[in-house]
Amino acid sequence: MSYQGYPPYGQAPPQQGGYQQPPPSQQYGAPPPAQGQYYQQPLQGYGQQPPPPAQPYSAQTPQTYGAPGPQSYGAPPQQQPYGGAPLSAPPGQQPYGAPPPPGQYHQPPQQGGYGSAPPPQQHQQQYPQQYGAQQGYAPPPPQQPYGQQPPQTYGQPAQQPYGQPPPQQHPYAQQFPPTPPSLGYGPPQIIAWSGDEDANALRSAMKGFGTNEKVLIRVLATKDPLQIATIRQAYTRLHRRDLLKDIRSETGGDFEVGLVALVRGPLLNDVHLLNDSLAGMGTKENVLNDVLLGRSNADIEAIKSEYQRTFHRRLEDDVRADLSMKTERHFMVVLAAQRAEDSAPVIKADVDRDVNDLYDATEGKVGTDEMKVCSILSTRNDNQIRAIAYEYEQKYARKLENVIRKEFSGHMEDALIFQLNSAVDKYMHHAKLLEDTMAGAGTRDSLLISRVIRYHWDQNHMANVCAAYEKRYRKRLANRIRDETSGDYERLLTACIGDGL
């Protein structure tokens, strides 16, 4: 569902069917269109009926590895692989640069992808571009599993931890189909693809005197999570050896750290990052934010399950032992996995209520009701948060991000800003996070590695992050990484972002 009705940053309102004329029996205009994307999504009125429920997993036709999945109602077009041909506009939308069809009320001008020339500065309406993100206001298409389908109940929210107050929940959170887990976070699957050739290539690269690092990079940096799991199984079956142990014995330094993260796959690497961040003195707050914030309910449930399976401890208990006071309560709400699903719609009345509640909890009173703000940003989906941020600025002429920075401090401030920016424009948010690891004196290599590898698992997402980075910093991300790294470590990271192979 697009958040229609508002012109993009710096552009004048549409000339045809402009939003000043009376609407012909159409719903309330929606927030701004998504920005920085390679495709646009079918538009749906703000407050209209949501699309019909998604078909259960068990009813879907099994898909062969590599074949395109069926399109669900209201979903964006099938994503192209990184480096493929640009995606064309879906049916019913005008190509980039073409005028909108006459007589369309609340139809915003079509947007270009990241890297397009900025529009001329006109008109007073200068907020929407900032509050548009990459995925519009429709739920993303469910990731088509390879081979078999995950069970219907996978990813359902867990019970609230004992002694914790139930988080404030969006009224529609449990009435819409659950968001499927990200690739690599679902149940184990057998894919119609053989990893034998790559497993043999990896063994040959590490066997005998010396190591062929280029082969390790070529094989491991280009595979998706299910292929990585298949290669690991094939390596053990064919050579009676553990791929992870061999990688550790044959490589070192940051290059080893990156390869280990790839071989583990996204889910197992996440839980190891969490365990490392919670062990010993202090907590690596950036890791907690990166792994846990802005995630779907299904991903959070998968992370909690894998953490307990791997370390025989509950993640909630370890987080509670390491954090304190209201920051601890904030992350307990996050770990409760009670976000509105992506399929839940943006409803004007709910957005207005959340905007008023946020104002009353911050600027509208002496002191701050921290848990009210935490609850809203931790239990709404990205589309709803994007709408809340836009409407807050429209109503109070202040950006919600600036309000949070004024009212909060420390880890809670960072976490709330992370949740907000992740929803508003995920691509630009991730581009900024990458720059943060390289800015200033020295490079925070562990964060750079974990972020590059986390984003690379979805190569379409990684391509958009690279485009967002170049748009903001006027420099290619690959060149920036080359400035900060060297050797095999440099070649591994640039390969992960789709450059240098």
Number of C-alpha atoms within 10 A of each C-alpha: 28 26 29 25 24 25 27 25 23 18 21 20 21 21 13 16 18 20 19 10 10 10 16 9 7 13 14 16 21 26 28 27 32 30 30 27 27 22 23 28 26 20 19 20 20 23 18 14 10 18 18 12 13 16 10 12 18 12 8 14 13 15 18 16 17 10 9 12 20 15 13 17 14 21 18 21 20 13 17 14 13 16 11 9 8 12 14 13 18 14 10 10 17 15 16 15 10 10 14 19 13 12 13 15 22 26 26 24 23 20 22 18 19 24 17 11 9 12 12 10 12 12 12 10 17 16 20 25 23 20 25 29 27 24 28 29 35 25 27 19 22 19 13 23 24 21 16 19 20 20 12 13 10 16 23 19 19 15 10 16 14 7 6 11 11 15 23 18 16 20 11 16 20 16 12 18 18 25 23 26 22 20 20 22 22 20 15 12 16 15 19 14 15 13 19 17 12 22 24 15 17 25 21 14 18 19 13 8 7 10 17 16 18 13 17 21 23 18 16 21 26 19 19 18 21 20 22 24 21 20 26 20 18 21 23 13 13 12 12 10 15 13 22 15 10 14 20 15 11 15 18 13 9 17 21 18 18 24 24 19 21 27 21 18 22 24 23 20 20 23 23 17 19 25 19 13 19 21 12 9 8 10 16 14 17 15 21 19 18 22 21 19 21 26 22 26 27 25 26 26 23 23 24 19 16 20 22 14 12 13 12 10 13 14 21 18 11 14 21 15 11 15 18 12 8 13 19 17 20 24 23 22 24 25 26 23 24 29 31 27 26 25 27 27 24 31 17 20 10 14 20 16 12 24 24 16 16 25 19 16 19 20 14 12 10 9 10 17 16 19 17 19 20 25 21 22 29 31 25 28 26 32 29 29 26 31 25 30 24 27 24 21 16 14 12 11 11 13 16 21 16 10 14 21 15 12 15 16 12 10 14 20 18 17 24 23 19 23 23 25 23 21 27 30 25 26 29 27 20 25 24 16 19 24 17 14 18 19 11 9 6 9 16 15 16 14 18 20 22 23 19 20 24 21 19 25 23 16 21 18 22 23 22 24 27 23 25 28 27 19 20 13 13 11 13 14 22 21 11 17 19 15 11 15 17 13 9 17 22 18 23 28 27 22 19 28 25 18 14 13 14
